[in-house]
Amino acid sequence: VAFPEVGPEAVGGAVGLWRLALAHPTQDAPAEGALRCTPLLKVGLPAPALSLGGDDAATLAATADGSVWHIGWSQAVEKASALTCLQSSPAWPLRDIALSASGELLVTCSAQTGAAVWWLGGRRADEAEAVGPQQLALLRTADELECTCIALPAWTQPFGELGEDGTPAVELCALGFASGRVRLFDLSAVELLCELRPHARGGMAPGAGAAPVERVAFVPHRQVLLSANAEGEVVMCDYAKSGTPTRLLRAASGCVPRALEVGLSGAWLLLSSPAQLCVWAGVPADCTASGAMPGTVLDMTLVAAQLGGTHPGGGAVAAFVSRPTSRAPDTQAIVCAGVDAEASRESPYAMAYDAGSRHVLWSTLLDAPPLAICAAAGSLSHCAIALFNGTIVLVNAANGSIGQRLLTVGRSALVMRFGHDRSLYLADERVVLKMNNIDAGGGQAVE
């Protein structure tokens, strides 16, 4: 039970845990007096709780100040084993979230509070009780630049020299900033590895009027990072070489990037406002400033021109999705969604292209314009598309069939990421939610 503190100067709140029991359990409706409520404990919060969720292992409480609290109950349910603030930035909404390749770490970023690194928890072999999400570190720098975006590689990514067993000694995280800079962090040691200025000319630091970095993406199995700024300029940067050489891949277009992804084959896509999708066959092997800019192999508008200003964000999304075959297990498709225009109404749709040949694989209608998209982890061949009507649809990347439809509990999913445990993380400006077993007929369990 959640309740506010009482009093003329009270500003906080509390969560009370009660045991509800029947004196004489029967199949019939209990008689008055047969129900017994036993108070177990009370946990104080800095602000009144607006909503509660969870189970007998943990409770999430969203409070009026914009914070989200994780309350872990002990096995005996007699005391709170953990009380952790998951998000506390009422004035600075979430910008982006990303999951590590192992699926164990979640990184969230807000404009002024930096990037927070969370261990997602679970039941460890040496622990009798499940442990909820715990904040491990806050990636902040002395100059406190405004953080705009995150990228974590979805595969084993090298940095510098490899270890004795051939594995990298770091778990990389790239943060983009409004100053035009990109910083690489080692999540395992929680330290800054290097600072990049990919959009600067002649190696000079970006000036006060530099365009913010809007999207960053790692290139698979290479020590190369792509960066797109708010002017639409895209550059590649070899972060492991001395001087961090850069190469211009796309000149400034004046269109703000909304998505930047690199597929397993090296093909990469850029989705720009309002709804322009461009795909390139690959990232150049040579990261030199003198190289010519590569040409696109696919250039299309996902939303009809007359509808371009109708939906926030343009109503367009795109992502690489696994589509393995017996001969090519790493095959991917480019799944995109937008809004077409018919004579009488809007027609939201999703369609897929083969990432190699760019041939159309399938097309299907959606119930509402798209808001966000994410691909399943590993080799699972499906993606999730969040719609403006408050639902999420699961789409089979092989044939375009729509499986489950999930409710987002009244929240607009601005960013989504699949976990390795068949869960789905979705974030709005304040809260990150986890939906469990989304491909097993469930999808209602929210942590």
GUTITI-208746 format. One record per residue (C-alpha): y, z, x; residue number from 1. Coordinates in steps of 0.5 Angstrom, whole numbers, plus 500, padded with zeros to 3 digits. Layout:
# GUTITI-208746
<node py="Y" pz="Z" px="X" k="NUM"/>
...
# end
This chain:
# GUTITI-208746
<node py="500" pz="500" px="500" k="1"/>
<node py="507" pz="498" px="503" k="2"/>
<node py="513" pz="502" px="501" k="3"/>
<node py="520" pz="503" px="503" k="4"/>
<node py="523" pz="510" px="506" k="5"/>
<node py="527" pz="514" px="501" k="6"/>
<node py="534" pz="516" px="502" k="7"/>
<node py="541" pz="514" px="502" k="8"/>
<node py="541" pz="512" px="510" k="9"/>
<node py="533" pz="510" px="510" k="10"/>
<node py="532" pz="503" px="513" k="11"/>
<node py="525" pz="503" px="515" k="12"/>
<node py="518" pz="502" px="511" k="13"/>
<node py="511" pz="504" px="512" k="14"/>
<node py="504" pz="502" px="510" k="15"/>
<node py="499" pz="507" px="507" k="16"/>
<node py="492" pz="506" px="508" k="17"/>
<node py="488" pz="509" px="502" k="18"/>
<node py="480" pz="510" px="500" k="19"/>
<node py="479" pz="507" px="493" k="20"/>
<node py="472" pz="510" px="491" k="21"/>
<node py="468" pz="510" px="484" k="22"/>
<node py="466" pz="517" px="483" k="23"/>
<node py="460" pz="514" px="479" k="24"/>
<node py="459" pz="507" px="481" k="25"/>
<node py="456" pz="503" px="475" k="26"/>
<node py="456" pz="496" px="472" k="27"/>
<node py="461" pz="498" px="466" k="28"/>
<node py="468" pz="499" px="467" k="29"/>
<node py="470" pz="506" px="470" k="30"/>
<node py="472" pz="511" px="465" k="31"/>
<node py="479" pz="514" px="466" k="32"/>
<node py="478" pz="519" px="472" k="33"/>
<node py="472" pz="516" px="475" k="34"/>
<node py="477" pz="513" px="480" k="35"/>
<node py="479" pz="517" px="486" k="36"/>
<node py="484" pz="515" px="491" k="37"/>
<node py="484" pz="519" px="498" k="38"/>
<node py="490" pz="518" px="503" k="39"/>
<node py="488" pz="517" px="510" k="40"/>
<node py="494" pz="515" px="514" k="41"/>
<node py="501" pz="513" px="514" k="42"/>
<node py="504" pz="508" px="519" k="43"/>
<node py="511" pz="507" px="520" k="44"/>
<node py="515" pz="501" px="520" k="45"/>
<node py="522" pz="499" px="522" k="46"/>
<node py="524" pz="496" px="516" k="47"/>
<node py="520" pz="495" px="509" k="48"/>
<node py="514" pz="491" px="509" k="49"/>
<node py="515" pz="485" px="504" k="50"/>
<node py="508" pz="482" px="504" k="51"/>
<node py="501" pz="485" px="507" k="52"/>
<node py="494" pz="481" px="508" k="53"/>
<node py="488" pz="483" px="512" k="54"/>
<node py="481" pz="486" px="511" k="55"/>
<node py="478" pz="493" px="513" k="56"/>
<node py="479" pz="491" px="521" k="57"/>
<node py="486" pz="489" px="521" k="58"/>
<node py="493" pz="489" px="517" k="59"/>
<node py="499" pz="484" px="518" k="60"/>
<node py="505" pz="486" px="515" k="61"/>
<node py="511" pz="482" px="515" k="62"/>
<node py="518" pz="486" px="514" k="63"/>
<node py="525" pz="485" px="512" k="64"/>
<node py="528" pz="484" px="519" k="65"/>
<node py="523" pz="478" px="520" k="66"/>
<node py="518" pz="482" px="524" k="67"/>
<node py="511" pz="481" px="523" k="68"/>
<node py="506" pz="487" px="525" k="69"/>
<node py="499" pz="487" px="527" k="70"/>
<node py="496" pz="494" px="525" k="71"/>
<node py="489" pz="495" px="528" k="72"/>
<node py="484" pz="500" px="524" k="73"/>
<node py="479" pz="504" px="528" k="74"/>
<node py="472" pz="503" px="526" k="75"/>
<node py="472" pz="510" px="522" k="76"/>
<node py="478" pz="508" px="519" k="77"/>
<node py="481" pz="514" px="520" k="78"/>
<node py="487" pz="512" px="524" k="79"/>
<node py="491" pz="506" px="527" k="80"/>
<node py="488" pz="504" px="533" k="81"/>
<node py="493" pz="499" px="535" k="82"/>
<node py="500" pz="497" px="532" k="83"/>
<node py="503" pz="491" px="535" k="84"/>
<node py="509" pz="487" px="534" k="85"/>
<node py="507" pz="480" px="533" k="86"/>
<node py="514" pz="477" px="532" k="87"/>
<node py="521" pz="480" px="532" k="88"/>
<node py="526" pz="475" px="532" k="89"/>
<node py="530" pz="475" px="526" k="90"/>
<node py="536" pz="471" px="528" k="91"/>
<node py="532" pz="466" px="533" k="92"/>
<node py="527" pz="462" px="529" k="93"/>
<node py="520" pz="460" px="532" k="94"/>
<node py="521" pz="453" px="535" k="95"/>
<node py="514" pz="451" px="537" k="96"/>
<node py="507" pz="454" px="538" k="97"/>
<node py="501" pz="452" px="543" k="98"/>
<node py="494" pz="454" px="544" k="99"/>
<node py="491" pz="454" px="551" k="100"/>
<node py="485" pz="450" px="553" k="101"/>
<node py="480" pz="456" px="553" k="102"/>
<node py="483" pz="457" px="546" k="103"/>
<node py="484" pz="465" px="548" k="104"/>
<node py="492" pz="464" px="549" k="105"/>
<node py="497" pz="463" px="544" k="106"/>
<node py="504" pz="461" px="546" k="107"/>
<node py="510" pz="461" px="542" k="108"/>
<node py="517" pz="460" px="543" k="109"/>
<node py="524" pz="462" px="540" k="110"/>
<node py="531" pz="459" px="542" k="111"/>
<node py="534" pz="466" px="545" k="112"/>
<node py="528" pz="470" px="546" k="113"/>
<node py="524" pz="466" px="551" k="114"/>
<node py="516" pz="464" px="550" k="115"/>
<node py="511" pz="470" px="548" k="116"/>
<node py="504" pz="469" px="551" k="117"/>
<node py="499" pz="472" px="546" k="118"/>
<node py="491" pz="474" px="547" k="119"/>
<node py="488" pz="472" px="541" k="120"/>
<node py="483" pz="477" px="541" k="121"/>
<node py="476" pz="478" px="538" k="122"/>
<node py="470" pz="483" px="539" k="123"/>
<node py="469" pz="483" px="547" k="124"/>
<node py="462" pz="485" px="549" k="125"/>
<node py="464" pz="492" px="552" k="126"/>
<node py="468" pz="494" px="546" k="127"/>
<node py="465" pz="497" px="539" k="128"/>
<node py="471" pz="494" px="535" k="129"/>
<node py="475" pz="488" px="534" k="130"/>
<node py="481" pz="487" px="538" k="131"/>
<node py="487" pz="484" px="534" k="132"/>
<node py="492" pz="479" px="538" k="133"/>
<node py="496" pz="482" px="543" k="134"/>
<node py="502" pz="480" px="547" k="135"/>
<node py="501" pz="479" px="554" k="136"/>
<node py="508" pz="477" px="557" k="137"/>
<node py="514" pz="474" px="555" k="138"/>
<node py="516" pz="468" px="559" k="139"/>
<node py="524" pz="469" px="561" k="140"/>
<node py="528" pz="467" px="566" k="141"/>
<node py="534" pz="471" px="569" k="142"/>
<node py="539" pz="465" px="567" k="143"/>
<node py="536" pz="466" px="559" k="144"/>
<node py="536" pz="459" px="558" k="145"/>
<node py="535" pz="457" px="551" k="146"/>
<node py="528" pz="455" px="550" k="147"/>
<node py="526" pz="449" px="546" k="148"/>
<node py="519" pz="446" px="546" k="149"/>
<node py="512" pz="448" px="550" k="150"/>
<node py="506" pz="444" px="552" k="151"/>
<node py="499" pz="447" px="554" k="152"/>
<node py="494" pz="442" px="557" k="153"/>
<node py="488" pz="441" px="552" k="154"/>
<node py="484" pz="440" px="558" k="155"/>
<node py="483" pz="443" px="565" k="156"/>
<node py="489" pz="441" px="569" k="157"/>
<node py="490" pz="442" px="576" k="158"/>
<node py="496" pz="444" px="580" k="159"/>
<node py="496" pz="443" px="588" k="160"/>
<node py="490" pz="445" px="591" k="161"/>
<node py="484" pz="446" px="588" k="162"/>
<node py="479" pz="452" px="588" k="163"/>
<node py="473" pz="453" px="592" k="164"/>
<node py="469" pz="451" px="586" k="165"/>
<node py="473" pz="445" px="584" k="166"/>
<node py="477" pz="449" px="579" k="167"/>
<node py="485" pz="450" px="579" k="168"/>
<node py="487" pz="457" px="580" k="169"/>
<node py="492" pz="457" px="575" k="170"/>
<node py="493" pz="456" px="567" k="171"/>
<node py="499" pz="452" px="566" k="172"/>
<node py="505" pz="452" px="561" k="173"/>
<node py="511" pz="448" px="561" k="174"/>
<node py="517" pz="450" px="557" k="175"/>
<node py="523" pz="445" px="556" k="176"/>
<node py="530" pz="448" px="555" k="177"/>
<node py="536" pz="446" px="552" k="178"/>
<node py="539" pz="445" px="559" k="179"/>
<node py="535" pz="439" px="560" k="180"/>
<node py="530" pz="443" px="565" k="181"/>
<node py="523" pz="444" px="565" k="182"/>
<node py="519" pz="450" px="568" k="183"/>
<node py="512" pz="450" px="569" k="184"/>
<node py="509" pz="457" px="569" k="185"/>
<node py="502" pz="460" px="571" k="186"/>
<node py="499" pz="464" px="565" k="187"/>
<node py="494" pz="467" px="569" k="188"/>
<node py="499" pz="471" px="574" k="189"/>
<node py="505" pz="470" px="569" k="190"/>
<node py="509" pz="467" px="574" k="191"/>
<node py="514" pz="461" px="575" k="192"/>
<node py="511" pz="456" px="579" k="193"/>
<node py="517" pz="451" px="579" k="194"/>
<node py="523" pz="448" px="576" k="195"/>
<node py="524" pz="441" px="574" k="196"/>
<node py="530" pz="437" px="573" k="197"/>
<node py="526" pz="430" px="570" k="198"/>
<node py="532" pz="427" px="567" k="199"/>
<node py="537" pz="429" px="572" k="200"/>
<node py="539" pz="423" px="577" k="201"/>
<node py="539" pz="423" px="584" k="202"/>
<node py="536" pz="430" px="584" k="203"/>
<node py="542" pz="433" px="582" k="204"/>
<node py="542" pz="439" px="577" k="205"/>
<node py="543" pz="437" px="570" k="206"/>
<node py="551" pz="438" px="568" k="207"/>
<node py="553" pz="443" px="562" k="208"/>
<node py="553" pz="437" px="558" k="209"/>
<node py="546" pz="435" px="559" k="210"/>
<node py="541" pz="433" px="553" k="211"/>
<node py="536" pz="438" px="551" k="212"/>
<node py="529" pz="437" px="553" k="213"/>
<node py="526" pz="436" px="546" k="214"/>
<node py="518" pz="435" px="548" k="215"/>
<node py="514" pz="435" px="554" k="216"/>
<node py="506" pz="433" px="555" k="217"/>
<node py="501" pz="433" px="560" k="218"/>
<node py="498" pz="427" px="563" k="219"/>
<node py="490" pz="428" px="563" k="220"/>
<node py="487" pz="430" px="569" k="221"/>
<node py="493" pz="428" px="573" k="222"/>
<node py="499" pz="432" px="576" k="223"/>
<node py="504" pz="429" px="572" k="224"/>
<node py="508" pz="431" px="566" k="225"/>
<node py="512" pz="427" px="561" k="226"/>
<node py="519" pz="429" px="558" k="227"/>
<node py="523" pz="427" px="552" k="228"/>
<node py="530" pz="429" px="551" k="229"/>
<node py="534" pz="429" px="545" k="230"/>
<node py="537" pz="422" px="547" k="231"/>
<node py="530" pz="419" px="546" k="232"/>
<node py="530" pz="418" px="554" k="233"/>
<node py="522" pz="419" px="557" k="234"/>
<node py="521" pz="420" px="564" k="235"/>
<node py="514" pz="422" px="568" k="236"/>
<node py="515" pz="427" px="573" k="237"/>
<node py="510" pz="428" px="579" k="238"/>
<node py="510" pz="436" px="579" k="239"/>
<node py="505" pz="437" px="585" k="240"/>
<node py="509" pz="432" px="590" k="241"/>
<node py="515" pz="434" px="594" k="242"/>
<node py="521" pz="433" px="591" k="243"/>
<node py="518" pz="432" px="584" k="244"/>
<node py="519" pz="424" px="584" k="245"/>
<node py="520" pz="421" px="577" k="246"/>
<node py="520" pz="415" px="573" k="247"/>
<node py="524" pz="412" px="567" k="248"/>
<node py="519" pz="410" px="562" k="249"/>
<node py="524" pz="409" px="556" k="250"/>
<node py="531" pz="409" px="556" k="251"/>
<node py="536" pz="413" px="552" k="252"/>
<node py="535" pz="410" px="544" k="253"/>
<node py="540" pz="415" px="541" k="254"/>
<node py="534" pz="418" px="537" k="255"/>
<node py="531" pz="425" px="537" k="256"/>
<node py="524" pz="425" px="539" k="257"/>
<node py="519" pz="429" px="534" k="258"/>
<node py="513" pz="428" px="537" k="259"/>
<node py="510" pz="426" px="544" k="260"/>
<node py="503" pz="426" px="546" k="261"/>
<node py="498" pz="423" px="551" k="262"/>
<node py="491" pz="421" px="549" k="263"/>
<node py="485" pz="422" px="553" k="264"/>
<node py="485" pz="415" px="555" k="265"/>
<node py="492" pz="415" px="558" k="266"/>
<node py="495" pz="412" px="552" k="267"/>
<node py="501" pz="416" px="550" k="268"/>
<node py="505" pz="416" px="543" k="269"/>
<node py="513" pz="418" px="541" k="270"/>
<node py="515" pz="419" px="534" k="271"/>
<node py="522" pz="419" px="534" k="272"/>
<node py="527" pz="421" px="528" k="273"/>
<node py="527" pz="418" px="523" k="274"/>
<node py="520" pz="415" px="523" k="275"/>
<node py="519" pz="410" px="529" k="276"/>
<node py="512" pz="411" px="532" k="277"/>
<node py="512" pz="407" px="539" k="278"/>
<node py="505" pz="407" px="543" k="279"/>
<node py="504" pz="405" px="550" k="280"/>
<node py="497" pz="403" px="553" k="281"/>
<node py="498" pz="408" px="559" k="282"/>
<node py="502" pz="412" px="564" k="283"/>
<node py="504" pz="408" px="570" k="284"/>
<node py="500" pz="410" px="576" k="285"/>
<node py="506" pz="410" px="581" k="286"/>
<node py="511" pz="415" px="579" k="287"/>
<node py="517" pz="412" px="583" k="288"/>
<node py="524" pz="411" px="580" k="289"/>
<node py="524" pz="404" px="582" k="290"/>
<node py="518" pz="402" px="577" k="291"/>
<node py="520" pz="398" px="571" k="292"/>
<node py="519" pz="401" px="564" k="293"/>
<node py="512" pz="399" px="561" k="294"/>
<node py="513" pz="396" px="554" k="295"/>
<node py="510" pz="398" px="548" k="296"/>
<node py="503" pz="396" px="545" k="297"/>
<node py="505" pz="398" px="538" k="298"/>
<node py="512" pz="399" px="535" k="299"/>
<node py="512" pz="401" px="527" k="300"/>
<node py="516" pz="405" px="522" k="301"/>
<node py="512" pz="410" px="518" k="302"/>
<node py="518" pz="411" px="512" k="303"/>
<node py="521" pz="405" px="508" k="304"/>
<node py="528" pz="404" px="510" k="305"/>
<node py="531" pz="406" px="503" k="306"/>
<node py="527" pz="413" px="504" k="307"/>
<node py="529" pz="415" px="511" k="308"/>
<node py="534" pz="420" px="509" k="309"/>
<node py="530" pz="423" px="503" k="310"/>
<node py="525" pz="428" px="506" k="311"/>
<node py="527" pz="433" px="512" k="312"/>
<node py="524" pz="430" px="519" k="313"/>
<node py="523" pz="423" px="516" k="314"/>
<node py="517" pz="425" px="513" k="315"/>
<node py="513" pz="422" px="518" k="316"/>
<node py="508" pz="425" px="523" k="317"/>
<node py="503" pz="422" px="528" k="318"/>
<node py="497" pz="425" px="533" k="319"/>
<node py="491" pz="423" px="537" k="320"/>
<node py="485" pz="425" px="534" k="321"/>
<node py="478" pz="425" px="537" k="322"/>
<node py="473" pz="419" px="534" k="323"/>
<node py="467" pz="419" px="539" k="324"/>
<node py="462" pz="414" px="538" k="325"/>
<node py="455" pz="414" px="542" k="326"/>
<node py="457" pz="409" px="547" k="327"/>
<node py="464" pz="412" px="548" k="328"/>
<node py="464" pz="420" px="547" k="329"/>
<node py="472" pz="420" px="549" k="330"/>
<node py="474" pz="415" px="544" k="331"/>
<node py="480" pz="417" px="540" k="332"/>
<node py="484" pz="414" px="534" k="333"/>
<node py="492" pz="415" px="533" k="334"/>
<node py="493" pz="418" px="526" k="335"/>
<node py="500" pz="417" px="523" k="336"/>
<node py="502" pz="419" px="516" k="337"/>
<node py="509" pz="417" px="512" k="338"/>
<node py="512" pz="414" px="506" k="339"/>
<node py="512" pz="407" px="503" k="340"/>
<node py="516" pz="405" px="498" k="341"/>
<node py="513" pz="401" px="491" k="342"/>
<node py="517" pz="398" px="486" k="343"/>
<node py="517" pz="405" px="481" k="344"/>
<node py="515" pz="410" px="486" k="345"/>
<node py="514" pz="413" px="493" k="346"/>
<node py="507" pz="412" px="496" k="347"/>
<node py="505" pz="418" px="501" k="348"/>
<node py="500" pz="415" px="506" k="349"/>
<node py="496" pz="416" px="512" k="350"/>
<node py="493" pz="411" px="516" k="351"/>
<node py="489" pz="410" px="523" k="352"/>
<node py="489" pz="406" px="529" k="353"/>
<node py="484" pz="405" px="534" k="354"/>
<node py="487" pz="408" px="541" k="355"/>
<node py="485" pz="402" px="545" k="356"/>
<node py="485" pz="396" px="541" k="357"/>
<node py="491" pz="398" px="536" k="358"/>
<node py="486" pz="395" px="530" k="359"/>
<node py="487" pz="399" px="523" k="360"/>
<node py="481" pz="403" px="522" k="361"/>
<node py="483" pz="406" px="515" k="362"/>
<node py="488" pz="408" px="510" k="363"/>
<node py="489" pz="413" px="505" k="364"/>
<node py="494" pz="416" px="500" k="365"/>
<node py="496" pz="423" px="500" k="366"/>
<node py="499" pz="427" px="495" k="367"/>
<node py="506" pz="428" px="498" k="368"/>
<node py="510" pz="426" px="504" k="369"/>
<node py="507" pz="429" px="511" k="370"/>
<node py="511" pz="435" px="514" k="371"/>
<node py="506" pz="436" px="520" k="372"/>
<node py="500" pz="434" px="523" k="373"/>
<node py="495" pz="437" px="528" k="374"/>
<node py="488" pz="434" px="531" k="375"/>
<node py="481" pz="439" px="531" k="376"/>
<node py="479" pz="442" px="538" k="377"/>
<node py="474" pz="438" px="542" k="378"/>
<node py="470" pz="433" px="540" k="379"/>
<node py="471" pz="434" px="532" k="380"/>
<node py="473" pz="428" px="529" k="381"/>
<node py="478" pz="431" px="524" k="382"/>
<node py="485" pz="433" px="523" k="383"/>
<node py="490" pz="437" px="519" k="384"/>
<node py="496" pz="434" px="515" k="385"/>
<node py="501" pz="439" px="512" k="386"/>
<node py="504" pz="436" px="506" k="387"/>
<node py="511" pz="438" px="503" k="388"/>
<node py="508" pz="440" px="496" k="389"/>
<node py="505" pz="446" px="500" k="390"/>
<node py="498" pz="444" px="501" k="391"/>
<node py="494" pz="442" px="508" k="392"/>
<node py="489" pz="436" px="507" k="393"/>
<node py="483" pz="435" px="512" k="394"/>
<node py="482" pz="428" px="514" k="395"/>
<node py="476" pz="425" px="517" k="396"/>
<node py="478" pz="421" px="523" k="397"/>
<node py="472" pz="416" px="522" k="398"/>
<node py="473" pz="414" px="515" k="399"/>
<node py="480" pz="417" px="512" k="400"/>
<node py="476" pz="421" px="507" k="401"/>
<node py="480" pz="427" px="505" k="402"/>
<node py="476" pz="434" px="505" k="403"/>
<node py="479" pz="440" px="504" k="404"/>
<node py="485" pz="442" px="501" k="405"/>
<node py="488" pz="448" px="503" k="406"/>
<node py="494" pz="452" px="500" k="407"/>
<node py="499" pz="455" px="506" k="408"/>
<node py="501" pz="461" px="502" k="409"/>
<node py="508" pz="459" px="500" k="410"/>
<node py="510" pz="457" px="507" k="411"/>
<node py="512" pz="451" px="510" k="412"/>
<node py="508" pz="449" px="516" k="413"/>
<node py="513" pz="446" px="521" k="414"/>
<node py="508" pz="447" px="527" k="415"/>
<node py="500" pz="447" px="526" k="416"/>
<node py="494" pz="448" px="532" k="417"/>
<node py="487" pz="448" px="531" k="418"/>
<node py="483" pz="453" px="535" k="419"/>
<node py="476" pz="453" px="538" k="420"/>
<node py="473" pz="458" px="533" k="421"/>
<node py="474" pz="453" px="527" k="422"/>
<node py="481" pz="456" px="525" k="423"/>
<node py="488" pz="453" px="524" k="424"/>
<node py="494" pz="456" px="526" k="425"/>
<node py="500" pz="454" px="522" k="426"/>
<node py="507" pz="457" px="524" k="427"/>
<node py="514" pz="457" px="520" k="428"/>
<node py="521" pz="459" px="523" k="429"/>
<node py="518" pz="466" px="522" k="430"/>
<node py="511" pz="467" px="522" k="431"/>
<node py="505" pz="465" px="525" k="432"/>
<node py="499" pz="465" px="521" k="433"/>
<node py="491" pz="464" px="522" k="434"/>
<node py="487" pz="461" px="517" k="435"/>
<node py="479" pz="462" px="518" k="436"/>
<node py="473" pz="457" px="517" k="437"/>
<node py="477" pz="452" px="514" k="438"/>
<node py="472" pz="446" px="515" k="439"/>
<node py="466" pz="451" px="512" k="440"/>
<node py="468" pz="451" px="505" k="441"/>
<node py="473" pz="457" px="505" k="442"/>
<node py="480" pz="457" px="508" k="443"/>
<node py="483" pz="462" px="504" k="444"/>
<node py="482" pz="468" px="510" k="445"/>
<node py="489" pz="469" px="513" k="446"/>
<node py="490" pz="473" px="519" k="447"/>
# end
